[in-house]
């Protein structure tokens, strides 16, 4: 699959040719993260840190909060590596600091080793120095100590002249079970598809910035279909992963969906259609994923209006349930003004008192049935509190996911009570 890339220098997104010549200034990286994150993980590389010419830490930390980022550039010690893992990087990209001893001190599943090569000679210091090592030898030395390898063919980087598929195949074979990402020169969606068939991802920057490659076409490039109309079944889910319905997608509908960040699909009889265009039940497109067999899609959306189904139900299987449904009821614009929820929303002092009361009751009980009841009470009041602050469940879940990524743990001690 495609891994969009954002290279950052002096606070701006840039693209370099062969790691040296500035070819393009892409400006503010935040709109790029918003645009690219629909494809999944985004590689964010600190060029200044890689060259030991400064750093863009705060900016990249905020990018990690806005999307799923692989962070690289200048990670040469364990403290820096652990900081990025704590800050929510999906994975960290380690370059010349990647030794067996260094890697063994980090969580293997979240480490990618970057090997930048020019004509199979491994480079360092922002692609400026030769290490004297050969690419396949380095892979053999570090295999089994990381989740994957990022291989950049520096002589092709930024030139849009195509990548070296033969050399890529050698690298993939040498890496074994480690997932390989290839960068450098990739300029067509056909190359993205070819690398995916070989078992590798394609990291792309210049082709996306210049418009030589369409992001939606790159997302769908690896897909296959056994249907005469070449459509792909598409499962639509909300932010919590709850299935809303099953639809169909085409190349054109995915293009429109990615371009507009809306739920756009393909009807087998009426052509391309935009969800909510007439009903008002619009969708914000958050992410597009291909399944493991590359013959189906999953659209993750933020559903607005009454629901996804044409009947008005939340899902095509009827009403949903659980915390998501409760939160939507609390946020409903039309409510009985005499309801408990409206009373609590209008009285923050009462709401704070109820949260403390229910938290104490939950903490003090050990009876299983009472734990269920008290936890339900507390969750209700917490959802009213978050609704009052305009905070959604998805934001809380994202924060919890980010905290799970931390490798540095604070001691679990109780704060002194007043």
N, C-alpha and C positions, 0 to 999 in steps of 0.2 A: 504494500500500500504506500501511499504518498505521505511523507513527513515534511510539511512546509518548514522553511527555515527563516529565522530572523537573526541576522548578524548586526550587532550593535557596537557603535563607536561614538564616543562623546555624546551619548544620549540619543543618538539617531540611528535608524536602520540604514544599513549600507550594503552594497555588494562590491566585492573586490574581484579582480581578474588575477588568477594564480596567487591569490593571497597577498598581493602587493598593490596593484594599481586600482585606485578608486574608480569604479565604472558607473556607480549609480548611488544617489542619495535618496532613500525612500521615505525619509522624514520620521514623523511620530510613529513609534512601534506599536502603540496601543490599538489603533484601528486595524493594523495588520494582524494582531493577535485575535481581535474580534472576527475578522474575516477568515483567518486560517483555522481557527479552533473548531469549526464545523467538521473538519476532516479528522479530528482527534488530537493526538499529541503533536506539539510544535517544538522544533529544536530552536533554542535561544542561546546564541553564542556571544560571549563578551569578548570582542576582538581586542579591546584595550587591555583587559586582564591577561589574555593569552600572550600579548606582546610585552607584558610588564610595563605598560605605559598608562596606568590608571585602572579604573574599574567603574562599572555601572550597576553596582549591587542593589541599591534601593529601587531603581527602575525595574530591574529584572525580577526582584522579589514581588513587586506589584503585578508584573506579568504572570507570575506563578499563581497569583490569586485570581486572575481573570481567565485562565485557561490551563490546560494540562501541558506543562512545559518540561522538556528535556533541557537541562542547563549545562553548558560547557564553557570553557575558556578560563584558563588561569587557575584551575583547581589542582594545586600542587601539594597540599598538606591535608592531614586528616581533619583539622579544625575547620577549614574551609569546606571540605567535602560534607562534613556533618552539618554545617550551617545551612547549606543548600537543601539537604534532605529535611532538616527541621523546618525550613521555610516553605516546604510543599512541592519541591521539584519532584515530578514523577520519577525521573531518573537523572543521575548526574553523569556527565561525559568527562572521563579522565584521559588526559593525553600522555605526555612523556613521563609523568609521575607514576604511571601505572606499572608498578612492580608487583611480584607475587606477595611480598610482605605487606605492601600498602593496600592492595585489593583485599587481602584476607581480613583486614580490619573493618571492612565495610559490608553492608548487606548485599550479597551477590545479585539478588533479583532486581536491584535498583541501580546497577552500575553498567555503563556502556564504556568500552575502551575505544578511544579515538586513535586511529592510526592514519596519519596524513602521509601520503607517499607521492613521490615524483619518480616515475619510471621504476616503481617497486622499491625505491630507497625511502626509508621512513624519515620524516622531517620533524623538527621541533621548533620552539620559540616562534609560534605564529607562522610556520611554514618557511622560516628563514634559514634554518640550519639543518644540515644532515646529521643523523645519529650514527650513520655507518651500519645500520641494521637493515636486513631485508624484510619485506612485508610479511611473507609467509612464515618466516622464522619467528617474528614477534607474535603472530597469531598462535603458533604452536606453543610458545613459551607461556602465554597468558590464558590459553583455552581452559575452561572449567572454573575460572576465577571471576567471571563476569556474566551478565545476562546476554550481552551482545557486543558487536563491534561496529563502529562507524568508520567506514573506509572512504577517505577522500582522495580522489585522483586529482592532485593539485594542478598538474599540467593542463587539465581540462576545465578547472573550476572557473565559472563565470563566462565561459566562451561560447556556450550554446552550440557546441559542435558535436554533441552526443557523448555518451559514456563508453567505456570499454567493457562490453558484455562478456568477452572471453576472459578477461582478467577478473571480472566480477564472479564468474563461475568458478574460477580457481579459488578465490577467497572464500566463497560460500562452502565449497567442498572442504577447505581446510578448517573452517570454523565449526563444522559438525553441527551440534544441537544449538549452539549460540546463534541468535538471530543477527543477521548482517543488515546494515543500512549502508547503501552506496550513495556517495555524493560526488559531484564534479562533472559538469558538462551535460547533465540530463536535460534534454530539451523537448522531448515528445512524450505523449501519453503512451505511445507504443512501447517506449523504453520502460515506463512505469509498469506496464502489463508484463513485459518480458522479464523484468527483475522479480516481480511477484511470482511468476511461474517458476523461476529458479529458486525461490524461497527467500527473497530479500526485499527490503523496503527501499524506497527511493527518496532521498532527501533533496528537496528542490528549493532554490531561492530565485536566481536570476530569471528563469523561464516564467515563473509566476509574476514577478514584478513587472516584467516587460510585456506581459500579455502573450508571450509565445506559447504558453500552456494555460489552458483553462482549468481552474481548480475543480469544478464539477466533473469535467471529462477525466481528470486525473483520478478522482475518487472512484469513478465507475470503470476506469480502464481495465482492471483485473476481472470484472464481472463476466459471467457466462450465463446463457439462457438456452433452454431446450425448447422454447416456444417459438412458433413461426413469427409472432409479432415482436420477439426479442424483449418482452417486458420482464420486469423483476418483481416478484412478490415483496411487499414492503410492510413490515410490522411497525405500527406507530405506537410509541410509548410516551408517557409523560416524564417529568423530571425524576420521579421516584421509580421509574421502570415499569409502571403499571400499563399493561397493554390496553390501548384505546380502540384499536381496530386493525383490520387487514385491508390493504389497498394495493395498487400496482404503480410501478414507476417506469418511466422511459428515460432515454438519454435527455430528451428535451425537458421533461418535467423536473429532473434532477438539476439541470442547468438553471432553470427558473427558480427552483427552491433555494439553491446555494446563492444565487445572485441576489434574491430578494429577502433571504432569511425567513421565508414563509413556508407553510405546509402546502406544497404543490405536488399534484399526483396525476396519473394517467388513467383515464377511464377507458375501458375496452370498447365502449360504444360512442362516447362523446368527446374523446380527445383529452387534452390537458385541462385540468381544473384546479382552481385555487380554493382551498378549504376556507369556508367562512365568507367568501366573497359576497354571497347573497344573505346568508343567515346571521352573519356577525360573529360566528364561532371561529374566529381566526386562530391561527397557530403561529407562534414564533419558533423557527427552526433553530435548535441548539446544536445538533450533531447528526452526522450521517455515518453509519457503520455498515460494512459488508460482513456477512457471516463467514464462518470458517471454510465453507465450500465455494464461496464467491458466487453464489447463485441467488442470494436474497439480501435485502437491505433492512436496516432498522433506522427509523427516523425518531430521534428524541426531540420532543416539542414542548413548548409551554402553551397549554390549551386555554383559550379564553372563551367567554360566552357559556351557554348552557352545557355544552359537551361536544364530543366528537360525532356521535351517531346522528343520522338524519332524523331519528325519532325524538331527539332532544336529550337522550340519556348521555351520561358521561362517557360510557364505552358502548361498543356494539354488542356487549354481553349484559347490558343493563347498568344499574347504578354501581358505583364502586363503594368502598367502605374504608374504615380505618382513619388514621390521623389526617391524611390528605383530605378526605371528605369533611371531617370535623373542621379543619382549618378553613375550607371554602365556606362552610356554613357560618363560621364566625365572621368571615370577611364579607358575607353577602350584603349588598348595599341596602336591601329592603328587609328590615327586621321589625318585630313587635317592639315598640319603644319601651314596653314594660318588661321585656325579657331580661333575664339575669345577665346575659352577655352585654346588652346595651347599658345596663346599670354599671357593670364593671368597667366597660370602656370609658364611661363618663366619670368614674371615680377611682383615680389611680391609687389613692390612699387605701381604699377598701380592697382593691385588687392586690396590692402589696401585702396587706394583712392576711388575705386568703391564701396567698402563695406560701407565706411563712407558716400559717396554721397547718396546711395540708402537708408541707414538707416535714414538719415536726411529727405529725401523726404517722406519716410513712416511715420516718426514721425510728420511731418507737415501737412499731409493731413487728412481730415475727410470725404471726399467723398468716398462712398462705392466702386465704380468701381475703383477708383484710389488706394484705399487700397489694393484691389486684385492685381492690376498690380504692384504696388510698392513692395508688399510683395513677389510676384513671382520673381521680379528682385533680391531682397535681398537674397532670398533663393538660387537662382542660384549661386550668388557670394559666399555665405557661403559654398555651397557644393564644389565649386572650391577650396576654402581655406582649407576645411577639407581634400579634396583629395590630395592637395599639402603636407599636413602633414601626409598622410597615415592613416587618421582617417575615420572609416566607420560609416554609419548611425546607425548601431546597437550599436556601442559604445556610441553614443550620447543618444540614447534611453535608454540604460542601466543606464547612468549617470542621466538622468531625472527621471527614475524610482527610483533610489537610493535617489534622493533629495526628491521625494514625500514621502518617508518613514520618513523624518525628523519630529520630533515633536517640536524641538526648532526652532523658526522662528526669523530671523534677521529683524530689522526694514527696511521697504522699503523706502529708501531715495536715492536721486540722488547724485552721486559723483560730486565734484567740477570740472568744465571743465577748461582746461588751455587756 
